[in-house]
Amino acid sequence: MSPQRAAVMPHVGIAGAGLAGRLLAWRLLRRGARVSLFDVGRRDDRGSAGPTAAAMLSPTAELAAADAHIHQLGLRSLDLWRHWLDALHAQTGHEVYFRREGTLVVAHAPDRGALAHYEALLRAHLPAGEAEASLRSLDAQGIGAAEPLLAGRFAQGLMLPLEGQLANDQLYAALAAALDAALAACGGAWHEQCPIESVQARALLARDGTRHEVDLAVDCRGIGARSEIAGLHGVRGEVLTVDAPWVSLRRPVRLIHPRYALYVAPRPGGRFIVGATELDSEDAGPITLRSSLELGSALYSLHPEFGEARVVRLAAALRPALPDRDPVAAVDAGGVWRVNGLFRHGYLIAPAVVGQAEQGIADALGLPPAVDQEFAHAA
Ligand SMILES: Cc1cc2nc3c(=O)[nH]c(=O)nc-3n(C[C@H](O)[C@H](O)[C@H](O)COP(=O)(O)OP(=O)(O)OC[C@H]3O[C@@H](n4cnc5c(N)ncnc54)[C@H](O)[C@@H]3O)c2cc1C
């Protein structure tokens, strides 16, 4: 693109290059905007929520903790992910692991009551007419057929067939590749290690005192926007990453237990992301001994084959949550666009929520529709 043409494209400044910021930058670049992206970290830093997450796409299971609105956003996003990942692949050649083969829920025999309670909770919250497609009871034979590794270990379970998962490390890398090419073409930039103190309608104020003027500013700083969004708070989550290439699971498995609910999300190459804890704490420090013991022993109780798994990472991060637990993707009274409050289901709902911001910003700036599978800037 010529420097003259880049200069007349509306310039959008985005604070935060996490899940929301990266996706939104990519979507707006596809519509021909000039984008500048700012993050306190480097592009491959893993301390924030996005790279720490298990990235399960669980519209049914989330009903145990979220309302029908999140469920609907999740179902819409599951369809959008397929298209968005295809478009990313066409642009960058990066394949992002994405599966939609459901989630298996199991419980040990003494915890049958907790499983029954969980099933009743989901059934009570599923919108009328959706239970049949969303949830199936399984006996021991059904569990073994779905996941041969678990054959004979559990007598009762549930299949949540509409659910899926993706590999967030691959998604982050694919988005970085797409952004690098498109930012260079439009005259924008990715400002790494550039903390933003404050976001205004047409400017981003960096901690070093620099004022970055733009036509429209978007705040995607997750928990980093705490001082500018009333009620925004962090909810701590902890995960254990292990390598066990001799263990095979086709889909995420949840283990119901009265004290903690474990999830295990399989990744390519024999890697597993294991999580359980959700703590109403804003402590972003390292994972505790108690959590690592609980995660490890619950994983071992799922199957002893995990006993020799290699521990690759123990990590904790803060999920950005609003008091009503709903996301926001809108312009505030001061003219600042904010995408936040993705809480514990950011991956589940990101395409719908970011798509809403994309459309609103495109309307405000008069951006044309996206040219599918190629960047407008390449023209
Ligand atoms: C342990 C754990 C497990 C999870 N599992 C799942 C799951 O299975 N499924 C699911 O759907 N969701 C899951 N989530 C939730 C999901 O990760 C979040 O909802 C999502 O990452 C939020 O996206 P975000 O872009 O708003 O914030 P983030 O991903 O946190 O990104 C915010 C970005 O802003 C940057 N930033 C912060 N402050 C500043 C500043 N002052 N200036 C510039 N940049 C700044 C950060 O460096 C970061 O890059 C999980 C989260 C955690 C912690």
The ligand as a Gaussian input file, in Angstrom:
#p B3LYP/6-31G(d) Opt

LIG

0 1
 C       -6.218000     -20.495000      34.080000
 C       -7.187000     -19.986000      33.034000
 C       -7.916000     -20.900000      32.276000
 C       -8.816000     -20.445000      31.313000
 N       -9.476000     -21.372000      30.560000
 C      -10.349000     -20.942000      29.619000
 C      -11.039000     -21.899000      28.818000
 O      -10.829000     -23.128000      28.931000
 N      -11.950000     -21.447000      27.908000
 C      -12.199000     -20.111000      27.747000
 O      -13.047000     -19.768000      26.913000
 N      -11.536000     -19.181000      28.483000
 C      -10.632000     -19.565000      29.406000
 N       -9.965000     -18.641000      30.164000
 C      -10.333000     -17.214000      30.039000
 C       -9.602000     -16.465000      28.924000
 O       -8.227000     -16.755000      28.952000
 C       -9.841000     -14.966000      29.117000
 O      -11.227000     -14.712000      29.124000
 C       -9.204000     -14.134000      27.998000
 O       -7.845000     -14.399000      27.876000
 C       -9.423000     -12.638000      28.232000
 O       -8.930000     -11.970000      27.101000
 P       -8.455000     -10.453000      27.154000
 O       -7.840000     -10.142000      25.844000
 O       -9.579000      -9.610000      27.648000
 O       -7.345000     -10.411000      28.315000
 P       -5.876000     -11.036000      28.267000
 O       -5.865000     -12.316000      27.530000
 O       -5.414000     -11.044000      29.687000
 O       -5.043000      -9.966000      27.446000
 C       -4.803000      -8.658000      27.946000
 C       -3.549000      -8.098000      27.285000
 O       -3.378000      -6.736000      27.697000
 C       -2.015000      -6.543000      28.051000
 N       -1.950000      -5.439000      29.020000
 C       -2.316000      -5.458000      30.322000
 N       -2.106000      -4.255000      30.874000
 C       -1.603000      -3.454000      29.906000
 C       -1.202000      -2.088000      29.841000
 N       -1.253000      -1.281000      30.921000
 N       -0.741000      -1.586000      28.667000
 C       -0.667000      -2.383000      27.568000
 N       -1.018000      -3.685000      27.571000
 C       -1.503000      -4.211000      28.715000
 C       -1.563000      -7.895000      28.583000
 O       -0.146000      -8.006000      28.501000
 C       -2.276000      -8.851000      27.649000
 O       -1.520000      -9.115000      26.488000
 C       -9.019000     -19.046000      31.119000
 C       -8.258000     -18.128000      31.848000
 C       -7.352000     -18.584000      32.806000
 C       -6.529000     -17.586000      33.570000

